[in-house]
Amino acid sequence: MNGIINLLIVLLIVGWLIGFIGFGAAVGGLIHILLILAVIGILYRLATGKRL
C-alpha cells in the first residue's frame, strides 16, 4: 500500500507538470484537479504519520 500511494502521488505531480508545460490553458481545469489530488495524497500521508 505504501508504494502504491507514493507512485500515485508521483504520477499525479508528473501529469500535472506535463499538462502545465505542454498544453497550458487548453486543459487548465484538469491540471488543477491533478494538483489538488496530489496535494490531498501528500496530506493523507502526513496525517497518517507515515514518512514520505
Backbone hydrogen bonds in HBPLUS format (Angstrom, degrees):
<---DONOR---> <-ACCEPTOR-->    atom                        ^
c    i                          cat <-CA-CA->   ^        H-A-AA   ^      H-
h    n   atom  resd res      DA  || num        DHA   H-A  angle D-A-AA Bond
n    s   type  num  typ     dist DA aas  dist angle  dist       angle   num
A0005-ILE N   A0001-MET O   3.14 MM   4  6.38 161.4  2.18 152.8 156.0     1
A0006-ASN N   A0002-ASN O   3.14 MM   4  6.40 165.3  2.17 150.6 154.9     2
A0007-LEU N   A0003-GLY O   2.89 MM   4  6.00 160.9  1.93 145.4 151.2     3
A0008-LEU N   A0004-ILE O   2.88 MM   4  6.05 157.6  1.93 146.8 153.0     4
A0009-ILE N   A0005-ILE O   2.96 MM   4  6.16 161.2  1.99 151.9 156.3     5
A0010-VAL N   A0006-ASN O   3.00 MM   4  6.23 166.1  2.02 153.5 157.1     6
A0011-LEU N   A0007-LEU O   2.89 MM   4  6.07 164.4  1.92 152.2 156.8     7
A0012-LEU N   A0008-LEU O   2.98 MM   4  6.12 157.4  2.03 148.2 154.0     8
A0013-ILE N   A0009-ILE O   3.07 MM   4  6.28 161.6  2.10 150.2 154.9     9
A0014-VAL N   A0010-VAL O   2.90 MM   4  6.07 164.3  1.93 154.4 159.2    10
A0015-GLY N   A0011-LEU O   2.86 MM   4  5.92 159.3  1.90 144.8 151.2    11
A0016-TRP N   A0012-LEU O   2.92 MM   4  6.06 150.6  2.01 141.1 149.3    12
A0017-LEU N   A0013-ILE O   2.95 MM   4  6.22 159.6  1.99 148.4 153.5    13
A0018-ILE N   A0014-VAL O   2.91 MM   4  6.14 163.6  1.94 153.7 158.0    14
A0019-GLY N   A0015-GLY O   2.95 MM   4  6.03 163.0  1.98 145.6 150.7    15
A0020-PHE N   A0016-TRP O   2.84 MM   4  5.95 154.1  1.91 148.3 156.0    16
A0021-ILE N   A0017-LEU O   2.92 MM   4  6.00 166.8  1.94 151.8 155.0    17
A0022-GLY N   A0018-ILE O   2.74 MM   4  5.53 157.5  1.79 145.3 153.3    18
A0023-PHE N   A0019-GLY O   3.01 MM   4  5.28 153.6  2.08 125.6 133.6    19
A0026-ALA N   A0023-PHE O   3.17 MM   3  5.66 155.2  2.24 141.3 136.4    20
A0028-GLY N   A0025-ALA O   3.45 MM   3  4.81 160.8  2.49 105.3 100.3    21
A0031-ILE N   A0027-VAL O   3.08 MM   4  6.31 156.0  2.13 155.1 162.5    22
A0032-HIS N   A0028-GLY O   3.18 MM   4  6.42 159.2  2.23 148.4 152.5    23
A0033-ILE N   A0029-GLY O   3.06 MM   4  6.31 151.4  2.14 146.7 155.0    24
A0034-LEU N   A0030-LEU O   2.97 MM   4  6.22 160.2  2.01 151.2 155.7    25
A0035-LEU N   A0031-ILE O   3.02 MM   4  6.30 156.6  2.08 146.7 153.3    26
A0036-ILE N   A0032-HIS O   2.95 MM   4  6.13 159.9  1.99 146.6 151.8    27
A0037-LEU N   A0033-ILE O   2.96 MM   4  6.19 159.8  2.00 150.7 156.0    28
A0038-ALA N   A0034-LEU O   2.98 MM   4  6.19 155.2  2.04 147.5 154.1    29
A0039-VAL N   A0035-LEU O   2.97 MM   4  6.21 159.5  2.01 151.5 156.9    30
A0040-ILE N   A0036-ILE O   2.91 MM   4  6.12 157.4  1.96 149.2 155.6    31
A0041-GLY N   A0037-LEU O   2.96 MM   4  6.18 153.0  2.03 143.0 150.4    32
A0042-ILE N   A0038-ALA O   2.99 MM   4  6.29 154.0  2.06 147.2 153.9    33
A0043-LEU N   A0039-VAL O   2.88 MM   4  6.11 164.2  1.91 153.2 157.5    34
A0044-TYR N   A0040-ILE O   2.87 MM   4  6.02 151.9  1.95 146.1 154.0    35
A0045-ARG N   A0041-GLY O   3.05 MM   4  6.30 156.8  2.11 143.8 149.5    36
A0046-LEU N   A0042-ILE O   2.99 MM   4  6.30 153.4  2.07 148.7 156.2    37
A0047-ALA N   A0043-LEU O   2.84 MM   4  6.00 155.4  1.90 148.9 155.8    38
A0048-THR N   A0044-TYR O   3.00 MM   4  6.20 147.5  2.11 148.9 156.4    39
A0049-GLY N   A0046-LEU O   3.25 MM   3  5.29 152.1  2.33  98.9 107.2    40
